[in-house]
Amino acid sequence: MKETPFHQMHVDAGGKMVDFGGWDMPIQYASIIKEHKRVRSDVGLFDVSHMGEIEVSGPDAYKLVDLLIPRKLEKLQDGQIIYAPLCQHDGGVVDDVLVHRFCSDRFLFVVNAANKDKDFAWLKRIRDEHVPDANVMDLSDQVAQLAVQGPNAESLLKKLFSWPLEDIPYYWFKEFRHMDAKVMVSRTGYTGEDGFELYFHPRVAQYYWDRLVKEGGIMPIGLGARDSLRLEAGMALYGNDIDEDHYPIQSIGWAVSLKKPEYIGREALVKAKAIGITLRLKGFEMLEKAIPRHGMELVAGEYHGTVTSGSFSPTLKKGIGMGYMPTSFKVGDTVEIIISSKPHAAQVVKIPFYKRKEN
């Protein structure tokens, strides 16, 4: 299995290591619930170095990105980030990505770990077919990434590094010089809390881990809590909630513009919308003491589908989940989740399940 630059640090910290898409990653350290609650109440540290980083540069970089992304880019400024799906020609989702704009001829795609090679090949294919004057480079091996998430993320990072983080709005980023090297700091997150991502060269991985964990006292958080945190926040997971078999307008429609005149997959999406979308990704909460899991059967009237994501919510103290349901099902309607061959009642609810309080 592949290892991130922090692998030995996870082992030394008592991380329970598991195979995560070919990467040896910590699922937890002591307790998933304890780690989850720490992020909600204070701050936690995530190793996300397994994520991929692909740079698009050159004279036609903007043209290539504009063709790939089903969102309007003309208002995207230098230092700003946009979330979007990459669509196939048939409208299915190749991946969901974060696109960072440095300038009109340089962009950085941060992509899901399991999809990195597929995404890289897709970007090169579209480049070769449509925009030959753009460069596409896989920088993943040159980048380590740590995410610091939680209500106290900004104050703690400012004490440790004295960076003007208050100058970085949500979904923006800045580059700083630190330890005689560049570090890119962005403000996005996958937990529903405030937080930052630190991108730096793997050679200084030990320094950043020690500074954050040993000096800053930030608790390392495993993949188990990362999943329950993102689910509470209603954030989709590629391979579960979004995939090549569903249109993004069924799940993350807010991240797609059908008014934009040209991009890969637009024709298929417009046609699907005209015909009519019959299924959409919706959230549910269990009405009984039961925990839904990915792959369990979901029954909504005559429709039989599956739970795309499901877990126990440490914040709400109940089972929650998502799944595709008929568009006719509204908030308050009842569905059933088949657990151990028995139906358990659940209620359709609005996503996100949890929303942090603004200061």
DOZALO-106976 format. One line per 2 residues: number of its first residue (from 1); their letters; for each residue y, z, x of C-alpha. Coordinates in Angstrom, 3 decimals. Example, Ala and Ser with C-alpha at 12.3 -4.5 7.8 and 13.67 -1.06 7.14 Angstrom:
REM DOZALO-106976
1 = AS = -4.500:7.800:12.300 ~ -1.060:7.140:13.670
***
This chain:
REM DOZALO-106976
1 = MK = 0.000:0.000:0.000 ~ 3.595:-0.523:1.002
3 = ET = 5.670:2.460:2.064 ~ 9.416:3.076:1.828
5 = PF = 11.335:4.471:4.844 ~ 11.118:7.899:3.142
7 = HQ = 7.315:7.995:2.807 ~ 6.656:10.777:5.319
9 = MH = 9.557:12.766:3.887 ~ 7.917:12.620:0.443
11 = VD = 4.622:13.810:1.889 ~ 6.326:16.630:3.805
13 = AG = 8.133:17.676:0.607 ~ 4.805:17.992:-1.227
15 = GK = 5.063:14.786:-3.224 ~ 1.978:13.736:-5.187
17 = MV = 1.644:10.117:-4.092 ~ 0.359:7.339:-6.367
19 = DF = 0.062:3.557:-6.358 ~ 3.147:2.195:-8.097
21 = GG = 3.027:-1.600:-8.165 ~ 1.572:-1.692:-4.661
23 = WD = 3.910:1.001:-3.302 ~ 2.801:4.504:-2.301
25 = MP = 5.358:6.551:-4.235 ~ 5.743:10.181:-5.423
27 = IQ = 4.948:10.659:-9.104 ~ 6.110:14.286:-8.874
29 = YA = 6.609:17.136:-6.433 ~ 6.097:20.390:-8.334
31 = SI = 6.690:19.668:-12.031 ~ 7.829:16.588:-13.953
33 = IK = 9.536:18.741:-16.591 ~ 11.286:20.880:-13.963
35 = EH = 12.507:17.758:-12.155 ~ 13.635:16.175:-15.420
37 = KR = 15.644:19.258:-16.407 ~ 17.227:19.499:-12.952
39 = VR = 18.689:15.996:-13.316 ~ 19.984:16.741:-16.813
41 = SD = 21.617:20.025:-15.765 ~ 22.547:19.565:-12.097
43 = VG = 21.591:16.733:-9.732 ~ 18.470:15.053:-8.381
45 = LF = 17.529:12.566:-5.668 ~ 15.423:9.435:-6.210
47 = DV = 13.939:7.176:-3.552 ~ 14.418:3.663:-4.974
49 = SH = 13.950:1.788:-1.705 ~ 11.084:-0.147:-3.260
51 = MG = 13.616:-2.099:-5.323 ~ 14.391:-5.601:-4.049
53 = EI = 17.733:-6.926:-2.810 ~ 18.411:-10.668:-2.875
55 = EV = 21.697:-12.124:-1.659 ~ 23.215:-15.317:-3.058
57 = SG = 26.002:-16.725:-0.894 ~ 27.786:-19.925:0.085
59 = PD = 30.273:-22.325:-1.521 ~ 28.264:-22.667:-4.748
61 = AY = 27.105:-19.054:-5.033 ~ 29.136:-18.488:-8.209
63 = KL = 27.713:-21.642:-9.809 ~ 24.150:-20.529:-9.144
65 = VD = 24.699:-16.999:-10.461 ~ 26.504:-18.360:-13.528
67 = LL = 23.558:-20.638:-14.276 ~ 21.063:-17.787:-13.918
69 = IP = 22.864:-15.099:-15.910 ~ 23.181:-15.304:-19.747
71 = RK = 26.452:-13.370:-19.682 ~ 30.019:-14.509:-19.129
73 = LE = 31.006:-14.049:-15.492 ~ 34.615:-15.242:-15.449
75 = KL = 35.959:-11.689:-15.861 ~ 33.611:-10.129:-13.291
77 = QD = 35.775:-8.884:-10.423 ~ 35.075:-8.260:-6.736
79 = GQ = 33.347:-4.888:-6.499 ~ 32.009:-5.027:-10.066
81 = II = 28.388:-5.005:-11.268 ~ 26.807:-6.632:-14.301
83 = YA = 23.381:-5.966:-15.861 ~ 21.533:-8.992:-17.220
85 = PL = 18.127:-10.563:-17.793 ~ 16.976:-13.574:-15.797
87 = CQ = 15.577:-15.988:-18.370 ~ 12.893:-18.634:-18.100
89 = HD = 13.494:-22.058:-19.632 ~ 11.478:-20.926:-22.674
91 = GG = 13.686:-17.848:-23.084 ~ 11.205:-15.276:-21.774
93 = VV = 12.463:-12.676:-19.305 ~ 11.683:-13.173:-15.612
95 = DD = 13.257:-9.803:-14.786 ~ 16.232:-7.604:-15.613
97 = VL = 18.645:-7.289:-12.702 ~ 21.901:-5.788:-11.473
99 = VH = 24.275:-8.380:-10.014 ~ 26.930:-7.121:-7.590
101 = RF = 29.913:-9.372:-6.888 ~ 31.419:-9.025:-3.392
103 = CS = 33.499:-12.189:-3.792 ~ 33.139:-15.654:-5.360
105 = DR = 30.795:-16.803:-2.610 ~ 28.679:-13.651:-2.197
107 = FL = 26.565:-11.777:-4.753 ~ 23.743:-9.259:-4.452
109 = FV = 20.872:-9.103:-6.970 ~ 19.055:-5.759:-7.169
111 = VN = 15.685:-6.489:-8.760 ~ 12.583:-4.603:-9.835
113 = AA = 10.115:-3.874:-7.037 ~ 7.074:-5.525:-8.627
115 = NK = 9.092:-8.682:-9.397 ~ 10.860:-9.154:-6.063
117 = DK = 8.755:-12.049:-4.785 ~ 8.718:-13.713:-8.218
119 = DF = 12.495:-13.336:-8.549 ~ 13.120:-14.670:-5.047
121 = AW = 10.991:-17.735:-5.796 ~ 12.792:-18.230:-9.142
123 = LK = 16.251:-18.071:-7.591 ~ 15.247:-20.559:-4.895
125 = RI = 13.704:-22.901:-7.473 ~ 16.856:-22.970:-9.629
127 = RD = 18.958:-23.348:-6.484 ~ 16.888:-26.306:-5.291
129 = EH = 16.951:-27.990:-8.719 ~ 20.601:-27.462:-9.622
131 = VP = 22.840:-25.895:-6.947 ~ 21.751:-26.902:-3.424
133 = DA = 24.970:-25.599:-1.816 ~ 24.011:-21.944:-2.254
135 = NV = 22.027:-19.684:0.066 ~ 19.345:-17.329:-1.238
137 = MD = 18.141:-14.596:1.138 ~ 15.700:-11.722:0.648
139 = LS = 17.345:-8.693:2.300 ~ 14.907:-6.095:0.953
141 = DQ = 13.453:-5.100:4.329 ~ 16.961:-4.465:5.648
143 = VA = 17.948:-2.062:2.868 ~ 16.982:1.515:2.015
145 = QL = 18.257:2.995:-1.238 ~ 18.630:6.516:-2.604
147 = AV = 19.933:7.354:-6.081 ~ 21.774:10.629:-6.703
149 = QG = 21.833:11.371:-10.426 ~ 23.131:14.204:-12.569
151 = PN = 26.343:15.802:-13.879 ~ 27.093:17.292:-10.454
153 = AE = 26.378:14.112:-8.468 ~ 30.015:13.240:-7.755
155 = SL = 31.154:16.703:-6.695 ~ 28.190:17.242:-4.384
157 = LK = 28.423:13.837:-2.714 ~ 32.154:14.286:-2.144
159 = KL = 31.483:17.598:-0.367 ~ 28.848:16.003:1.854
161 = FS = 30.610:12.736:2.712 ~ 34.270:12.973:1.605
163 = WP = 34.095:9.541:-0.026 ~ 36.697:8.857:-2.776
165 = LE = 34.001:8.459:-5.416 ~ 36.490:9.006:-8.230
167 = DI = 37.800:5.527:-7.336 ~ 34.445:3.953:-8.279
169 = PY = 34.230:3.416:-12.074 ~ 30.935:3.014:-13.914
171 = YW = 29.256:-0.268:-12.898 ~ 31.418:-0.787:-9.810
173 = FK = 30.675:-0.344:-6.098 ~ 32.412:0.092:-2.742
175 = EF = 31.463:-0.199:0.910 ~ 32.268:2.580:3.381
177 = RH = 31.862:3.061:7.126 ~ 29.745:6.098:7.881
179 = MD = 27.846:7.071:11.035 ~ 29.232:3.892:12.600
181 = AK = 27.412:1.771:10.005 ~ 28.049:0.351:6.545
183 = VM = 26.888:2.126:3.405 ~ 27.328:0.613:-0.046
185 = VS = 27.848:3.090:-2.882 ~ 27.464:1.960:-6.500
187 = RT = 27.754:3.843:-9.781 ~ 25.120:2.723:-12.276
189 = GY = 22.000:4.817:-12.832 ~ 18.757:4.784:-14.792
191 = TG = 18.736:8.319:-16.205 ~ 21.540:8.505:-18.758
193 = ED = 23.513:10.788:-16.441 ~ 26.389:10.063:-14.092
195 = GF = 25.289:9.120:-10.609 ~ 25.435:6.900:-7.572
197 = EL = 23.201:4.634:-5.500 ~ 23.477:4.647:-1.708
199 = YF = 22.417:1.473:0.132 ~ 22.053:1.627:3.923
201 = HP = 19.913:0.385:6.811 ~ 16.399:1.913:7.009
203 = RV = 17.067:3.124:10.568 ~ 19.333:5.887:9.169
205 = AQ = 16.950:6.896:6.366 ~ 16.082:10.248:7.960
207 = YY = 19.764:11.117:8.361 ~ 20.597:10.510:4.694
209 = WD = 17.494:12.339:3.456 ~ 18.264:15.389:5.610
211 = RL = 21.936:15.376:4.642 ~ 21.190:15.175:0.918
213 = VK = 18.035:17.305:0.664 ~ 18.314:19.839:3.479
215 = EG = 22.079:20.230:3.721 ~ 23.012:19.351:0.141
217 = GI = 20.038:21.104:-1.447 ~ 19.354:18.202:-3.823
219 = MP = 15.898:18.314:-5.395 ~ 13.766:15.182:-4.812
221 = IG = 12.637:13.676:-8.118 ~ 9.441:11.688:-8.663
223 = LG = 8.613:8.657:-10.788 ~ 7.322:10.799:-13.663
225 = AR = 10.705:12.364:-14.389 ~ 12.446:9.062:-13.680
227 = DS = 10.441:7.519:-16.530 ~ 11.072:10.318:-19.046
229 = LR = 14.791:10.361:-18.146 ~ 15.249:6.603:-18.615
231 = LE = 13.273:6.676:-21.866 ~ 15.471:9.432:-23.323
233 = AG = 18.466:7.278:-22.358 ~ 16.933:4.297:-24.184
235 = MA = 16.774:2.155:-21.044 ~ 14.195:-0.626:-21.103
237 = LY = 11.474:-0.915:-18.466 ~ 10.377:-4.363:-17.341
239 = GN = 6.683:-4.947:-17.970 ~ 6.693:-2.468:-20.856
241 = DI = 9.702:-3.038:-23.108 ~ 10.846:-6.446:-21.832
243 = DE = 8.701:-9.225:-20.421 ~ 8.043:-12.957:-20.286
245 = DH = 6.521:-12.921:-23.793 ~ 9.647:-11.670:-25.573
247 = YP = 13.195:-12.959:-25.830 ~ 15.897:-10.673:-24.448
249 = IQ = 17.722:-10.955:-27.787 ~ 14.820:-8.930:-29.233
251 = SI = 15.401:-5.979:-26.909 ~ 18.639:-6.127:-24.870
253 = GW = 20.649:-8.509:-27.002 ~ 23.914:-6.875:-25.915
255 = AV = 23.237:-8.319:-22.432 ~ 23.040:-11.923:-23.701
257 = SL = 25.840:-14.250:-24.815 ~ 24.777:-17.142:-27.022
259 = KK = 28.397:-18.360:-26.954 ~ 28.246:-19.035:-23.230
261 = PE = 27.820:-22.830:-23.006 ~ 25.241:-23.176:-20.237
263 = YI = 22.550:-21.096:-18.526 ~ 18.803:-21.220:-17.994
265 = GR = 17.010:-20.386:-21.251 ~ 20.020:-20.769:-23.557
267 = EA = 18.565:-23.629:-25.617 ~ 15.411:-21.630:-26.348
269 = LV = 17.381:-18.503:-27.283 ~ 19.721:-20.374:-29.610
271 = KA = 16.743:-22.021:-31.306 ~ 14.925:-18.688:-31.685
273 = KA = 18.012:-17.082:-33.209 ~ 18.377:-19.992:-35.662
275 = IG = 14.742:-19.767:-36.745 ~ 15.067:-16.016:-37.121
277 = IT = 14.007:-13.029:-35.032 ~ 11.253:-11.164:-36.879
279 = LR = 10.551:-8.390:-34.342 ~ 12.932:-6.185:-32.399
281 = LK = 12.513:-3.322:-29.944 ~ 13.220:-0.061:-31.769
283 = GF = 12.985:3.647:-31.047 ~ 10.974:6.318:-32.838
285 = EM = 10.512:10.087:-32.774 ~ 7.249:11.771:-33.646
287 = LE = 7.287:13.826:-36.860 ~ 4.132:15.611:-35.766
289 = KA = 3.125:17.494:-32.631 ~ 1.824:14.472:-30.733
291 = IP = 2.797:12.463:-27.675 ~ 2.873:8.637:-27.819
293 = RH = 1.930:6.652:-24.730 ~ 2.312:3.060:-23.595
295 = GM = -0.310:0.803:-25.165 ~ -1.102:2.963:-28.212
297 = EL = -1.236:1.172:-31.554 ~ 1.964:1.202:-33.618
299 = VA = 1.676:0.492:-37.348 ~ 4.812:-0.509:-39.264
301 = GE = 3.817:-1.543:-42.749 ~ 1.524:-4.568:-42.457
303 = YH = 2.516:-5.082:-38.808 ~ 0.251:-3.785:-36.049
305 = GT = 1.834:-3.644:-32.601 ~ 1.822:-1.329:-29.604
307 = VT = 3.958:1.420:-28.131 ~ 5.819:-0.189:-25.236
309 = SG = 7.083:3.129:-23.824 ~ 6.223:6.646:-24.913
311 = SF = 6.447:10.182:-23.574 ~ 7.237:13.806:-24.301
313 = SP = 10.995:14.375:-24.214 ~ 11.782:17.599:-22.313
315 = TL = 15.333:17.509:-23.703 ~ 14.441:16.959:-27.377
317 = KK = 11.115:18.795:-27.070 ~ 9.213:16.161:-29.055
319 = GI = 7.365:12.902:-28.552 ~ 9.549:9.780:-28.392
321 = GM = 8.884:6.113:-27.803 ~ 9.820:2.478:-28.267
323 = GY = 8.005:-0.534:-29.590 ~ 8.519:-3.894:-31.295
325 = MP = 8.745:-3.566:-35.079 ~ 9.695:-5.873:-37.952
327 = TS = 13.466:-6.289:-38.190 ~ 13.242:-4.993:-41.781
329 = FK = 12.451:-1.493:-40.495 ~ 15.596:0.629:-40.341
331 = VG = 16.597:4.049:-39.023 ~ 14.832:6.684:-41.114
333 = DT = 11.816:4.554:-41.998 ~ 8.362:5.902:-41.207
335 = VE = 5.814:4.275:-38.906 ~ 2.466:5.475:-37.581
337 = II = 1.209:5.870:-34.028 ~ -2.568:5.835:-33.606
339 = IS = -3.507:8.631:-31.181 ~ -7.188:9.373:-30.532
341 = SK = -8.110:7.132:-33.495 ~ -5.917:9.158:-35.878
343 = PH = -2.557:8.089:-37.387 ~ 0.430:10.306:-36.611
345 = AA = 3.736:9.918:-38.456 ~ 6.905:8.914:-36.615
347 = QV = 10.416:8.054:-37.762 ~ 12.530:5.115:-36.633
349 = VK = 15.652:6.402:-34.847 ~ 18.677:4.962:-33.145
351 = IP = 18.491:4.362:-29.391 ~ 19.413:6.112:-27.107
353 = FY = 17.522:9.275:-27.965 ~ 19.805:11.277:-25.660
355 = KR = 23.433:10.720:-24.729 ~ 25.242:12.868:-22.212
357 = KE = 28.423:14.682:-23.103 ~ 31.522:13.165:-21.554
359 = N = 33.761:15.522:-19.577
***
